[in-house]
Amino acid sequence: MTMQPLKAVVRNGRLVVDEPTALPEGTEIELVPVDDVLTAGGDDLDDEERAELHAELHASIAEIEAGQTEDFATLLAELRQRQ
């Protein structure tokens, strides 16, 4: 089940969520201020992990530009034939 992000407002020092949810009673969630997430780059990667991700993305783009990719539908059809 994919859960949509919840919005909360601070009122009198308490977080108030004024949206319905399908979460079971007693479920604990972690709330992180949006500004903190954006300051951290929008994810939970550290600087080394983010550099590795960017290097892989650049390598993938270079493969695409060099025509070193395969059509997913063709690959999937070939895998299904092997079964």
C-alpha positions in Angstrom: 0.0 0.0 0.0 1.5 3.4 -1.0 0.7 6.1 1.5 0.3 9.7 0.5 2.4 12.1 2.6 0.6 13.6 5.5 0.6 17.3 6.4 0.8 18.4 10.0 0.6 21.9 11.6 2.2 22.8 14.9 -0.4 24.2 17.3 0.5 24.9 20.9 3.6 22.9 20.5 1.8 19.8 19.2 1.7 18.3 15.7 -1.8 18.3 14.4 -2.7 16.1 11.4 -6.0 17.2 10.0 -6.3 14.6 7.2 -7.9 11.2 7.1 -5.6 8.2 7.0 -6.0 4.4 6.5 -3.2 3.7 8.9 -4.1 1.2 11.7 -4.6 2.5 15.2 -1.4 2.8 17.1 0.8 3.1 14.0 3.9 5.3 14.6 5.2 7.6 11.9 8.2 9.8 11.7 7.6 13.4 10.7 10.5 15.4 9.2 10.2 19.1 8.4 10.2 19.7 4.7 13.0 22.3 5.0 15.2 19.7 6.6 14.6 17.3 3.8 15.3 19.9 1.1 18.4 21.1 2.9 19.7 17.5 2.9 19.2 17.3 -0.9 15.7 15.8 -0.8 16.7 12.3 0.3 18.6 10.5 3.1 21.8 10.0 1.1 25.1 11.2 2.5 27.5 13.2 0.3 29.4 10.0 -0.8 26.2 8.1 -1.7 24.9 11.1 -3.6 28.2 11.4 -5.5 28.0 7.7 -6.4 24.4 8.1 -7.6 25.3 11.1 -9.7 28.2 9.2 -11.3 25.9 6.2 -12.1 23.3 8.6 -13.6 26.0 10.3 -15.8 27.3 6.8 -16.9 23.7 5.8 -17.8 23.1 8.9 -19.8 26.4 8.2 -21.7 25.2 4.7 -22.5 21.9 6.0 -23.8 23.7 8.6 -26.0 26.0 5.8 -27.3 23.1 3.6 -28.2 24.2 1.0 -25.6 20.7 0.2 -24.4 18.1 -2.4 -25.1 14.4 -2.0 -25.6 12.6 -3.1 -22.4 9.6 -4.7 -24.2 11.9 -6.8 -26.4 14.0 -7.9 -23.4 10.9 -8.7 -21.4 9.5 -10.8 -24.3 12.8 -12.7 -24.5 12.7 -13.4 -20.8 9.1 -14.7 -21.0 10.0 -17.1 -23.8 12.7 -18.7 -21.6 10.1 -19.8 -19.1 
